[in-house]
Amino acid sequence: MQRNKKDKYDLFGIGMLAGMLLPLIIFIVVYFVSEQSVSLTAYLKSLWKLHALLKVGSLCVFANLSIFWIYLWLKYERAARGVLGATLLYAFVVLISKAI
């Protein structure tokens, strides 16, 4: 059975990859916009000390909603499930971090 070009991108793994990378890219952009004189490790440590790292990370994951809706609009249901899976994975990480 031959796959269409549409089916080529409608994969759970593609959605998972997009859902995992977009929040990281947004976090790096926020870092470069806000603190250019501080190293990334020092920036992460300061956010951790302020108890803001999980809050900023959660806000970055909020952008997954946009690619989720784009995938649904394009009728890429499997890829949308991957984005949802990545978002749930981030949510479990936050939940476990708060419990520790």
Residue pairs with C-beta under 8 A, 6 or more apart in sequence:
6 74
6 75
6 76
9 76
9 79
10 75
10 76
10 77
10 78
10 79
11 78
11 79
11 82
12 78
12 79
12 81
12 82
12 85
13 82
14 79
14 82
15 67
15 71
15 76
15 78
15 79
15 80
15 81
15 82
15 83
15 84
15 85
15 86
16 82
16 83
16 85
16 86
17 82
18 67
18 79
18 82
18 83
18 86
19 64
19 67
19 68
19 82
19 83
19 84
19 85
19 86
19 87
20 86
20 89
22 60
22 63
22 64
22 67
23 57
23 60
23 61
23 63
23 64
23 90
24 60
26 60
26 63
27 56
27 57
27 60
30 56
30 60
31 40
31 43
35 43
38 46
44 53
47 53
47 56
54 94
54 97
54 98
57 90
57 94
58 90
58 94
61 87
61 90
61 91
64 83
64 86
64 87
64 90
67 83
68 80
68 83
68 84
68 87
71 77
71 79
71 80
71 83
72 80
